[in-house]
């Protein structure tokens, strides 16, 4: 049986500010109040985050999305499963676990209730009760800046890659970055593998470093593969270049935040 685990199950944690500095990775926490549960599910809905669904006692993972939260009735709706053979298991009422990643946070929960097949905006969906608790795990130890208004090209290559993969950077911290690549690369890339050549075209020069693939998710609707990378044995010079770029993005984000507050 799948279980949500916590170092201190009785503790609850509020989401920290994205501009908090010097904050290391936090132990997993179990959030139980309805306000906390719904507040931390909302970003998965609003940002169309791909979710991984796994049925109990089965190894195959399915992709879905959170498409609705009905706070008044206490229900949430999940999109159709990819691959579609998961619909049979859903119809059988099998228990499942869902996890998603948003801004360095792993959010996961269990569902042991039968799903009700329905429709939302003329598309099939699955209604299940809002979870009584969710696992919240802040795993980053560095500020991560989202790139907007500029394109940073990325290329993954080396002996562990059959051919060069060209993509772009979505966000970056001093310790890693999130990349997107066209097409489905889930069978080509392996979580936990260290790739010896990650090339990033930063505004003030190209940097190259090895990087570990922390997680990989394919979004079928966008036809994009999203990869979370952690820099591996990065050189001092490359580290300083990355930190310089992240600091620049952080300053711009703070300035924009202040401007929005007083505009």
Secondary structure, DSSP 8 states (H G I E B T S, - for coil): ------TTTT-------TT--S------EEE-SHHHHHHHHHHHHHTT--EEEEETT---EEEE-EEEEETTTTEEEEE--BSTTHHHHHHTT--EEEEEEETTEEEEEEE-S--EEEEETTEEEEEEE--S-EEEEE---S-EEE--S---EEEEESTT-SS-EEEEEEEEESSEEEEEEES--TTT--TT-EEEEEEEEETTEEEEEEEEEEEEEEETTTTEEEEEEEEES--HHHHHHHHHHHHHHHHHHHHHHHHHHH-
